[in-house]
Amino acid sequence: MAASSWQVAALLAVALCVLPALPAARAARAFFIFGDSLVDNGNNNYLLTSARADSWPYGIDTPDHRATGRFSNGKNVVDLISEQIGSVPVLPYLSPELDGENLLVGANFASAGIGILNDTGIQFANIIRISKQLTYFEQYKHRLAKLYGPERAARVVGGALTLITLGGNDFVNNYYLVPYSARSREFSLPDYIKYILSEAYNPQMEAMLNELNAEVGAGNGNGAVFVAVNTRRSHDDFIADPKAYGFVTATEACCGQGRFNGIGICTMVSSLCANRDEYVFWDAFHPTERANRLIAQNYLSGSTDYISPMNLSTIIHLDRHLHD
């Protein structure tokens, strides 16, 4: 039977997933990641850009307490999803170590600072915009086919989990934080929201998913399943009642400067909290590892309030049952 694919896309505060039907006894699925700093695991370390997380205290809670390029005190949501589905952590596409057997695991193409719009993140200069990430993905497929043959390459790609997360920077690093930005002068905020939605996201997500599943997904016999994840719902839960999730605060970042540690990114001279697990936000923009862990759990086992039409655990269970 031909392999199918999972794909997860986080657009604005919503994520979309597609998962393949592969027998559980086979090797773990490859994982492909596209997007921004929420899922970048080090590509920007190889670029001349200010959008980097390659210095302490980023990574302070990793085993060796070193910065990895992830915008977190430790793991990001991609790492935690990989743990749950039994995949080996993927390497950044620009890493020189991404070669040979490491290509079979997948690749992370994400780059901090990018958005849906091409003019988002211009202040960061050299970042990998989404069109370039897709170009790199085509290069990856050619490299994989050259090493392992087109048939095996097609199986790896066709059976992969894919995650895309985009949209936050179009607001934070385009409309809001760029003084007199072209977009803020061109659009009122309500009109800008409509424009972003028209560029990347159909508000009728449920209907769109039904169409995708019927046309190119499992409903069409190829085994792919598209799933939308409402990541904003998780963040809203944390902010509304942080103590219910074991946090002390959701209004102050662990690392930063200024009021609420809400100015700029985390640096060696920033104010740094002692217990990262008490905070929802690591810096002004990114969750702590503990918050990421709870967000990832909603991907795996959340109700339809968080992920629709079904969570990843349900899809995996159905997949295994199908191939028993």
Secondary structure per residue as TSV (DSSP state, phi and psi in degrees):
chain	resnum	aa	ss	phi	psi
A	1	M	-	360.0	138.8
A	2	A	-	-67.6	142.8
A	3	A	-	-71.4	147.8
A	4	S	-	-112.4	-176.7
A	5	S	-	-138.1	149.2
A	6	W	E	-96.6	139.6
A	7	Q	E	-138.2	131.6
A	8	V	E	-117.3	124.9
A	9	A	E	-125.5	124.8
A	10	A	E	-102.4	105.3
A	11	L	E	-111.7	124.4
A	12	L	T	56.7	-115.8
A	13	A	T	-107.7	22.4
A	14	V	E	-126.5	141.3
A	15	A	E	-116.8	149.6
A	16	L	E	-127.6	129.0
A	17	C	E	-119.4	145.9
A	18	V	E	-134.5	128.2
A	19	L	E	-125.2	138.4
A	20	P	-	-88.9	161.9
A	21	A	-	-97.4	103.5
A	22	L	-	-129.7	139.3
A	23	P	-	-56.8	138.7
A	24	A	T	-62.5	-27.3
A	25	A	T	-72.5	-16.2
A	26	R	S	-80.5	175.5
A	27	A	-	-61.0	154.5
A	28	A	-	-58.9	150.6
A	29	R	-	-63.9	149.5
A	30	A	-	-71.1	161.1
A	31	F	E	-133.9	125.4
A	32	F	E	-117.0	132.9
A	33	I	E	-125.7	131.8
A	34	F	E	-128.1	145.1
A	35	G	E	146.1	-144.9
A	36	D	S	-117.9	-155.5
A	37	S	T	-67.6	-18.3
A	38	L	T	-65.3	-23.5
A	39	V	T	-129.1	-1.8
A	40	D	-	-63.5	127.9
A	41	N	S	-115.8	23.3
A	42	G	S	136.7	1.1
A	43	N	G	-58.1	-40.3
A	44	N	G	-69.9	-13.3
A	45	N	G	-60.8	-24.6
A	46	Y	G	-97.6	8.8
A	47	L	S	-119.9	151.8
A	48	L	S	-84.1	88.2
A	49	T	-	-149.3	154.3
A	50	S	S	-83.0	-10.8
A	51	A	-	-87.3	73.6
A	52	R	-	-133.7	151.1
A	53	A	-	-128.5	53.9
A	54	D	-	-110.0	18.2
A	55	S	S	-138.1	152.7
A	56	W	T	-60.0	144.0
A	57	P	T	-93.8	10.8
A	58	Y	T	-57.0	137.9
A	59	G	T	78.9	12.5
A	60	I	T	-60.4	-27.1
A	61	D	T	-104.7	15.8
A	62	T	S	-75.9	162.9
A	63	P	T	-53.5	-37.1
A	64	D	T	-102.5	7.2
A	65	H	-	59.1	33.7
A	66	R	-	-117.2	147.9
A	67	A	-	-66.8	139.1
A	68	T	-	-115.0	-7.6
A	69	G	S	102.0	-7.9
A	70	R	-	-82.7	138.2
A	71	F	S	-86.3	69.9
A	72	S	S	-164.1	167.1
A	73	N	S	-75.5	-15.3
A	74	G	S	-155.5	-115.6
A	75	K	-	-84.9	152.1
A	76	N	-	-104.0	-179.7
A	77	V	H	-63.7	-30.6
A	78	V	H	-63.7	-45.4
A	79	D	H	-58.6	-40.3
A	80	L	H	-75.3	-34.0
A	81	I	H	-65.8	-41.8
A	82	S	H	-57.6	-44.0
A	83	E	H	-57.4	-45.2
A	84	Q	H	-70.4	-33.4
A	85	I	H	-96.6	3.6
A	86	G	T	78.8	23.5
A	87	S	-	-93.8	148.7
A	88	V	-	-72.7	138.0
A	89	P	-	-55.0	133.5
A	90	V	-	-85.3	157.1
A	91	L	-	-94.2	155.5
A	92	P	B	-61.0	144.1
A	93	Y	T	-60.8	-32.8
A	94	L	T	-81.3	-4.1
A	95	S	-	-68.0	132.8
A	96	P	T	-65.1	-15.9
A	97	E	T	-79.8	-9.4
A	98	L	-	-80.4	86.7
A	99	D	-	-159.7	166.8
A	100	G	G	58.0	-134.4
A	101	E	G	-64.4	-23.5
A	102	N	G	-62.7	-25.1
A	103	L	G	-66.5	-27.8
A	104	L	G	-69.4	-19.6
A	105	V	G	-78.9	-23.2
A	106	G	E	118.3	-160.9
A	107	A	E	-162.0	151.1
A	108	N	E	-108.2	118.4
A	109	F	-	-102.0	-0.4
A	110	A	-	-66.6	151.9
A	111	S	-	-144.1	123.1
A	112	A	T	-59.2	139.3
A	113	G	T	100.8	-15.3
A	114	I	-	-81.7	163.7
A	115	G	-	-141.5	-168.7
A	116	I	S	-70.4	-40.6
A	117	L	S	-87.2	144.1
A	118	N	T	-68.1	-23.4
A	119	D	T	-87.3	-4.1
A	120	T	T	-72.4	132.6
A	121	G	T	83.5	15.7
A	122	I	G	-61.9	-26.4
A	123	Q	G	-68.9	-15.8
A	124	F	G	-91.9	-5.3
A	125	A	-	64.6	-100.0
A	126	N	S	-90.3	89.1
A	127	I	-	-127.1	165.5
A	128	I	-	-96.7	95.5
A	129	R	-	-66.2	161.9
A	130	I	H	-59.9	-35.2
A	131	S	H	-64.0	-37.4
A	132	K	H	-70.8	-36.1
A	133	Q	H	-59.9	-40.4
A	134	L	H	-68.9	-33.9
A	135	T	H	-64.1	-42.6
A	136	Y	H	-62.3	-35.6
A	137	F	H	-62.9	-40.1
A	138	E	H	-63.5	-40.0
A	139	Q	H	-62.2	-42.1
A	140	Y	H	-57.5	-46.6
A	141	K	H	-61.6	-39.5
A	142	H	H	-65.3	-42.8
A	143	R	H	-62.2	-43.1
A	144	L	H	-63.6	-45.5
A	145	A	H	-64.8	-35.9
A	146	K	H	-65.3	-37.1
A	147	L	H	-82.9	-36.8
A	148	Y	H	-122.6	2.5
A	149	G	-	89.6	150.7
A	150	P	H	-63.5	-33.6
A	151	E	H	-68.6	-46.6
A	152	R	H	-67.1	-38.4
A	153	A	H	-60.3	-41.5
A	154	A	H	-64.4	-36.8
A	155	R	H	-67.1	-41.2
A	156	V	H	-63.5	-48.5
A	157	V	H	-69.0	-42.3
A	158	G	H	-68.4	-22.7
A	159	G	T	-101.8	16.2
A	160	A	-	-91.7	157.0
A	161	L	E	-90.6	133.8
A	162	T	E	-124.0	134.2
A	163	L	E	-123.4	130.6
A	164	I	E	-127.7	125.8
A	165	T	E	-130.1	121.5
A	166	L	E	-147.3	157.7
A	167	G	-	121.9	-35.6
A	168	G	H	-60.6	-41.5
A	169	N	H	-67.8	-23.8
A	170	D	H	-64.0	-24.3
A	171	F	I	-95.8	-54.8
A	172	V	I	-66.3	-50.9
A	173	N	I	-105.5	23.1
A	174	N	I	-134.9	-64.3
A	175	Y	I	-75.8	-44.2
A	176	Y	I	-90.1	-53.3
A	177	L	S	-92.4	-2.8
A	178	V	S	-97.2	111.4
A	179	P	T	-58.0	129.5
A	180	Y	T	52.9	40.1
A	181	S	-	-60.6	152.7
A	182	A	H	-59.2	-38.2
A	183	R	H	-69.4	-38.4
A	184	S	H	-70.1	-26.7
A	185	R	H	-82.7	-26.2
A	186	E	H	-80.7	-36.7
A	187	F	-	-126.2	144.6
A	188	S	-	-71.5	161.3
A	189	L	H	-59.2	-45.8
A	190	P	H	-59.7	-38.9
A	191	D	H	-70.7	-33.5
A	192	Y	H	-66.5	-40.7
A	193	I	H	-59.0	-44.7
A	194	K	H	-62.5	-38.5
A	195	Y	H	-64.8	-45.8
A	196	I	H	-61.0	-43.8
A	197	L	H	-60.3	-40.9
A	198	S	H	-68.4	-28.2
A	199	E	H	-77.6	-32.9
A	200	A	H	-136.5	-13.3
A	201	Y	-	-146.8	126.2
A	202	N	-	-86.8	116.6
A	203	P	S	-57.5	-24.5
A	204	Q	-	-84.7	59.9
A	205	M	H	-59.8	-42.5
A	206	E	H	-61.6	-43.9
A	207	A	H	-64.9	-39.5
A	208	M	H	-63.2	-41.9
A	209	L	H	-63.4	-41.4
A	210	N	H	-60.2	-40.4
A	211	E	H	-66.4	-44.1
A	212	L	H	-61.7	-45.0
A	213	N	H	-65.5	-33.5
A	214	A	H	-75.0	-38.3
A	215	E	H	-86.7	-44.0
A	216	V	T	-126.8	-0.7
A	217	G	S	-101.3	-152.1
A	218	A	G	-60.9	-31.3
A	219	G	G	-65.1	-16.7
A	220	N	G	-101.5	7.6
A	221	G	T	89.5	2.2
A	222	N	S	-101.7	1.9
A	223	G	-	86.2	-5.9
A	224	A	-	-76.0	146.1
A	225	V	E	-131.5	124.4
A	226	F	E	-99.2	130.9
A	227	V	E	-134.2	136.4
A	228	A	E	-99.5	134.3
A	229	V	E	-116.0	124.7
A	230	N	E	-89.6	85.7
A	231	T	H	-69.9	-26.0
A	232	R	H	-63.8	-34.4
A	233	R	H	-59.8	-42.6
A	234	S	H	-61.2	-47.1
A	235	H	H	-62.3	-41.6
A	236	D	H	-62.3	-37.9
A	237	D	H	-60.3	-47.3
A	238	F	H	-61.2	-42.3
A	239	I	H	-71.0	-38.9
A	240	A	H	-69.4	-37.9
A	241	D	-	-150.2	72.7
A	242	P	G	-60.6	-34.4
A	243	K	G	-65.6	-27.5
A	244	A	G	-64.4	-20.8
A	245	Y	G	-109.5	12.2
A	246	G	T	86.8	9.0
A	247	F	-	-94.6	156.7
A	248	V	S	-91.8	-36.6
A	249	T	B	-147.6	146.7
A	250	A	S	-123.1	6.7
A	251	T	S	-107.6	-9.6
A	252	E	S	-126.3	134.9
A	253	A	-	-79.3	153.5
A	254	C	S	-67.1	-40.3
A	255	C	E	-130.1	129.0
A	256	G	E	164.0	-156.9
A	257	Q	B	-147.9	162.0
A	258	G	S	80.2	-169.5
A	259	R	G	-60.9	129.8
A	260	F	G	60.3	18.8
A	261	N	G	53.8	35.9
A	262	G	-	-102.4	10.7
A	263	I	B	-110.6	125.1
A	264	G	S	71.6	-169.4
A	265	I	-	-99.2	175.5
A	266	C	-	-78.2	130.9
A	267	T	-	-134.3	176.0
A	268	M	T	-65.1	-20.0
A	269	V	T	-103.5	6.8
A	270	S	S	-73.5	159.2
A	271	S	E	-70.7	129.3
A	272	L	E	-125.9	128.8
A	273	C	-	-73.0	158.9
A	274	A	S	-83.5	-33.7
A	275	N	-	-124.1	100.6
A	276	R	G	-65.7	-27.2
A	277	D	G	-68.0	-14.1
A	278	E	G	-84.9	-7.2
A	279	Y	B	-114.0	138.7
A	280	V	S	-72.4	-43.7
A	281	F	B	-106.5	130.6
A	282	W	S	-74.4	-54.9
A	283	D	S	-123.3	-164.6
A	284	A	S	-66.2	-15.8
A	285	F	S	-126.5	-19.6
A	286	H	S	-122.6	144.5
A	287	P	B	-71.3	156.5
A	288	T	-	-71.1	167.6
A	289	E	H	-58.6	-40.0
A	290	R	H	-64.2	-41.4
A	291	A	H	-65.5	-40.7
A	292	N	H	-59.4	-36.7
A	293	R	H	-64.6	-39.9
A	294	L	H	-69.7	-37.6
A	295	I	H	-63.9	-45.5
A	296	A	H	-61.5	-35.4
A	297	Q	H	-63.3	-32.8
A	298	N	H	-68.7	-30.6
A	299	Y	H	-61.3	-43.2
A	300	L	H	-79.9	-41.1
A	301	S	H	-138.3	14.2
A	302	G	-	-68.5	157.8
A	303	S	-	-73.3	176.2
A	304	T	T	-68.1	-9.8
A	305	D	T	-68.4	-24.1
A	306	Y	T	-109.6	-32.0
A	307	I	E	-147.2	130.7
A	308	S	E	-141.3	143.0
A	309	P	S	-84.1	-7.8
A	310	M	-	-157.5	157.3
A	311	N	-	-84.1	170.6
A	312	L	H	-67.4	-32.8
A	313	S	H	-63.1	-39.8
A	314	T	H	-64.6	-42.1
A	315	I	H	-63.9	-42.8
A	316	I	H	-63.0	-41.7
A	317	H	H	-61.6	-45.7
A	318	L	H	-64.2	-37.4
A	319	D	H	-61.5	-47.6
A	320	R	H	-66.2	-40.6
A	321	H	H	-62.4	-38.0
A	322	L	H	-63.0	-33.8
A	323	H	H	-102.1	3.3
A	324	D	-	-69.0	360.0
